[in-house]
Amino acid sequence: MTDTIALRALVEAPATQLRHGSQRAGDRLPAAPGAKPKLLDQVRDAIRTRHYSYRTEEAYVGWIRRFILFHGKRHPAEMGAAEVSAFLSALAITAHVSASTQNQGRGWL
C-alpha cells in the first residue's frame, strides 16, 4: 500500500464550485480556461468537496506544503514511501515534535 494514497485521493477528487459567500482566506482567482489548477488549489477544492472544516483545510495544506518544501519542491506524485518516511523521521529527530504532531502529519498520507 502506498503512503501517498490519501493525498492522491484528495487531489484527484472532483472539484466543486464554491457557493456565494463561502469564500475563505487563501481562495484564489479562477484559473485561465484550460489551465490545470495548482496542487494546493486542487487539495483545497477536494477538502471543500468533502465539507471539512476550514481549520482542517489549513492543517492539511500546511502539512503538504511542509512536505513539498522538505523535499526541495518536488511534486508529491514523484515521491513515495521512502520520502514520507524521511519526512516523518525528520519531524521526530530534527524538529523534536511530539508524537501527536507526527500523527497529525501522518493524517494526510
C-alpha positions as CSV (number, residue, x, y, z in Angstrom):
1,M,0.0,0.0,0.0
2,T,1.4,3.4,-1.0
3,D,1.7,6.0,1.7
4,T,0.5,8.8,-0.6
5,I,-2.9,7.2,-1.4
6,A,-4.9,9.6,0.7
7,L,-3.1,12.6,-0.7
8,R,-3.7,11.4,-4.2
9,A,-7.3,10.7,-3.4
10,L,-7.7,14.3,-2.2
11,V,-6.1,15.7,-5.3
12,E,-7.9,13.6,-7.8
13,A,-11.4,14.2,-6.3
14,P,-13.7,16.2,-8.5
15,A,-13.7,19.9,-7.6
16,T,-17.0,21.8,-7.0
17,Q,-17.9,25.4,-7.4
18,L,-17.9,27.5,-4.2
19,R,-21.2,28.8,-3.1
20,H,-21.7,32.5,-3.0
21,G,-20.4,33.8,0.4
22,S,-18.3,30.7,1.1
23,Q,-15.0,32.3,0.1
24,R,-12.2,31.8,2.6
25,A,-8.8,33.3,3.2
26,G,-6.4,31.7,0.7
27,D,-9.0,31.4,-2.1
28,R,-7.7,32.0,-5.5
29,L,-8.9,33.7,-8.6
30,P,-10.2,31.4,-11.3
31,A,-7.5,29.8,-13.4
32,A,-7.3,30.6,-17.1
33,P,-9.6,28.4,-19.2
34,G,-7.9,25.1,-19.9
35,A,-5.2,25.6,-17.3
36,K,-4.8,23.0,-14.6
37,P,-5.2,24.3,-11.0
38,K,-2.1,24.1,-8.9
39,L,-1.6,21.2,-6.5
40,L,-2.6,23.0,-3.3
41,D,-5.6,24.5,-5.0
42,Q,-6.7,21.0,-6.0
43,V,-6.3,19.9,-2.4
44,R,-8.4,22.8,-1.1
45,D,-11.1,22.0,-3.7
46,A,-11.1,18.3,-2.6
47,I,-11.3,19.2,1.1
48,R,-14.2,21.6,0.4
49,T,-16.0,19.0,-1.6
50,R,-15.9,16.8,1.5
51,H,-17.1,19.7,3.6
52,Y,-14.2,19.5,6.0
53,S,-13.7,22.5,8.4
54,Y,-11.6,25.5,7.4
55,R,-9.1,24.6,10.2
56,T,-8.8,21.1,8.8
57,E,-8.1,22.6,5.4
58,E,-5.4,24.8,6.9
59,A,-3.8,21.9,8.6
60,Y,-3.8,19.6,5.6
61,V,-2.4,22.3,3.2
62,G,0.2,23.3,5.8
63,W,1.4,19.7,6.1
64,I,1.5,19.2,2.4
65,R,3.4,22.5,2.0
66,R,6.0,21.4,4.6
67,F,6.4,18.0,2.9
68,I,7.0,19.6,-0.5
69,L,9.5,22.1,0.8
70,F,11.3,19.5,2.8
71,H,12.0,17.6,-0.4
72,G,13.2,20.6,-2.4
73,K,9.8,21.5,-4.0
74,R,9.4,18.1,-5.7
75,H,5.9,17.2,-6.7
76,P,4.3,14.6,-4.4
77,A,3.4,12.4,-7.4
78,E,7.2,11.9,-7.9
79,M,7.7,10.6,-4.4
80,G,6.8,7.5,-2.5
81,A,7.0,5.8,0.8
82,A,10.8,6.5,1.3
83,E,10.2,10.2,1.1
84,V,7.3,10.0,3.5
85,S,9.4,8.1,6.0
86,A,12.3,10.6,5.6
87,F,9.9,13.5,6.3
88,L,8.3,11.8,9.4
89,S,11.8,10.8,10.7
90,A,13.0,14.4,10.3
91,L,10.0,15.6,12.3
92,A,10.8,13.2,15.1
93,I,14.6,13.6,15.1
94,T,15.4,17.1,13.9
95,A,12.3,19.1,14.8
96,H,11.8,17.2,18.1
97,V,8.0,17.3,17.6
98,S,5.7,15.3,19.8
99,A,4.1,12.0,18.9
100,S,0.7,13.7,18.5
101,T,2.2,16.2,16.0
102,Q,3.7,13.3,14.0
103,N,0.4,11.6,13.9
104,Q,-1.2,14.7,12.6
105,G,1.4,14.8,9.8
106,R,0.5,11.1,9.1
107,G,-3.1,12.0,8.8
108,W,-2.8,13.3,5.2
109,L,-0.7,10.5,4.0
